[in-house]
Amino acid sequence: MRELLTSAATLPEDHASAALAGRVWRPDVAGPSIVRIEAGRVIDVTAAVPTMTELCEASDPAAKLRGLAGDDLGPLDAILANTPEATRDETKPWLLAPIDLQAVKAAGVTFARSMLERVIEEQAKGAPEKAIAIRAEVERQLGGDLRRLKPGSPQALALKKTLIEAGAWSQYLEVGIGEDAEIFTKAQPMSAVGHGMEAGLHPRSTWNNPEPEVVLVVASNGSIVGATLGNDVNLRDFEGRSALLLSKAKDNNASASVGPFIRFFDKGFGLDTVRAMDVALDVKGEDGFHMTGKSSMREIARDPADLVSELIGKTHQYPDGAVLYLGTMFAPTEDRGAPGMGFTHKAGDVVTISTPTLGRLVNRMVMADKARPWTFGTASLMRNLAKRGVVS
């Protein structure tokens, strides 16, 4: 993983023109700092913007970030190299997830391919060995190219009626092609892990997968101000047994990965860039296993702006802003072990999620009870910033 924790491997291809903000843990102040990435250096701008939420609330976050003076914490390469828990020097800075007070939300079943896999999980009741036969039957029942079906459209509602009459309806089809999107809470504010850190799997899960996604950054007024990458780590067995186990399937210690940096929207990067992104996935195991895949945002069933409108508005407010995972079309079915058992993670897997304009997010998978416990929450942040004199 070390070769992936360099500025060359981490930053967007056009990083010289990008407005990139992140968070770094500073041992000398025993707390996190907001930073700007500039010419391979890490500039601490916390004195001007104590939280990432405050920066995201600016009328033009990209312009504000570029105009801030700050303290030079040194080369990005040194901070990246010091980020992995296993080799970290706790006396030197390391990278954190680039979000803090924002609500961490996710949209589910936004791609046709992953919608089919959710239906399969539901019918398999969390048992991977049943998936092959069920997959064939589900595809036979549904037929056609669901990627061309607009959720909530007359055609989608007609298919819904047909499937209900045939006894083939599913809660996942409801949010996949119905009128309402699935928006759920992925994790708590301050709990996300970042680039180069360990990401967690529930130790009782035997069928799980990474979910490479674009993550939108949303201000409290509903404005989409930037984007980053995320891994919406998913436990297929837990959610397959019951949708009521969604929180246990999704929200475990270190299971929300976000990073490496927030790229704020400006003239050269915006929502249309996001709509055209291809997001690549690479999984390498200590057992020699290697898997790759790709999600194209062009195939998303609901437009990102429509998903944000369902996240925030007159019925839902987030005064500290929010981030929204947009969902994935990637649901791996390749057998890793016994035939018919499909893919599941093993401890030590290195997961890389990348796209040219957002860079690369890398995590090493561990069991959630072995990952570093989450202990620094919102109250700790406020006390720390007050002690440092940057908030009153």
WOBELDA-V467507 format. One record per residue. RES is the residue in one small letter. NEAR is the number of other C-alpha atoms within 12 Angstrom. Layout:
res=(RES:RES)
near=(NEAR:NEAR)
This chain:
res=(m:r:e:l:l:t:s:a:a:t:l:p:e:d:h:a:s:a:a:l:a:g:r:v:w:r:p:d:v:a:g:p:s:i:v:r:i:e:a:g:r:v:i:d:v:t:a:a:v:p:t:m:t:e:l:c:e:a:s:d:p:a:a:k:l:r:g:l:a:g:d:d:l:g:p:l:d:a:i:l:a:n:t:p:e:a:t:r:d:e:t:k:p:w:l:l:a:p:i:d:l:q:a:v:k:a:a:g:v:t:f:a:r:s:m:l:e:r:v:i:e:e:q:a:k:g:a:p:e:k:a:i:a:i:r:a:e:v:e:r:q:l:g:g:d:l:r:r:l:k:p:g:s:p:q:a:l:a:l:k:k:t:l:i:e:a:g:a:w:s:q:y:l:e:v:g:i:g:e:d:a:e:i:f:t:k:a:q:p:m:s:a:v:g:h:g:m:e:a:g:l:h:p:r:s:t:w:n:n:p:e:p:e:v:v:l:v:v:a:s:n:g:s:i:v:g:a:t:l:g:n:d:v:n:l:r:d:f:e:g:r:s:a:l:l:l:s:k:a:k:d:n:n:a:s:a:s:v:g:p:f:i:r:f:f:d:k:g:f:g:l:d:t:v:r:a:m:d:v:a:l:d:v:k:g:e:d:g:f:h:m:t:g:k:s:s:m:r:e:i:a:r:d:p:a:d:l:v:s:e:l:i:g:k:t:h:q:y:p:d:g:a:v:l:y:l:g:t:m:f:a:p:t:e:d:r:g:a:p:g:m:g:f:t:h:k:a:g:d:v:v:t:i:s:t:p:t:l:g:r:l:v:n:r:m:v:m:a:d:k:a:r:p:w:t:f:g:t:a:s:l:m:r:n:l:a:k:r:g:v:v:s)
near=(32:26:16:31:33:29:33:21:30:41:43:32:18:20:31:20:22:34:41:47:50:47:47:46:36:30:19:17:22:22:31:40:43:45:47:46:43:32:22:25:26:37:33:34:34:40:25:27:32:32:38:47:35:30:46:46:32:26:20:23:33:31:23:25:38:26:18:25:20:25:20:21:32:25:23:36:29:25:37:44:30:30:40:34:30:20:17:22:19:19:15:24:34:42:47:43:46:49:55:44:38:37:37:42:39:44:42:44:41:47:43:40:34:36:39:42:41:45:40:38:40:35:33:29:24:32:30:39:26:23:36:24:19:26:30:17:19:30:23:14:20:27:16:13:17:26:27:19:27:29:35:22:19:15:18:27:24:18:29:30:20:16:22:18:11:13:13:25:27:29:31:34:41:30:35:43:40:31:23:27:34:36:30:32:28:42:38:31:33:39:34:45:52:45:54:44:44:44:51:48:45:35:25:18:32:29:39:40:43:48:46:47:50:51:51:48:54:48:37:31:25:31:31:40:40:47:50:53:54:54:53:49:51:46:41:47:40:34:34:34:26:25:28:15:21:29:25:30:39:42:34:39:35:42:47:50:54:58:52:52:47:53:48:47:36:26:15:20:30:29:32:20:27:38:26:22:32:30:40:35:37:33:38:27:26:17:15:13:22:22:28:25:26:27:35:32:34:25:32:41:41:38:26:39:27:26:37:38:25:26:41:30:20:12:9:18:21:28:20:29:39:44:55:49:43:50:48:47:37:42:40:36:32:24:21:26:19:12:15:20:26:30:32:35:43:33:30:27:31:38:45:46:46:41:37:28:38:44:40:43:53:46:51:46:45:32:29:30:21:23:29:25:21:26:15:25:20:24:15:19:28:23:20:28:26:18:15:21:15:21:18:11)
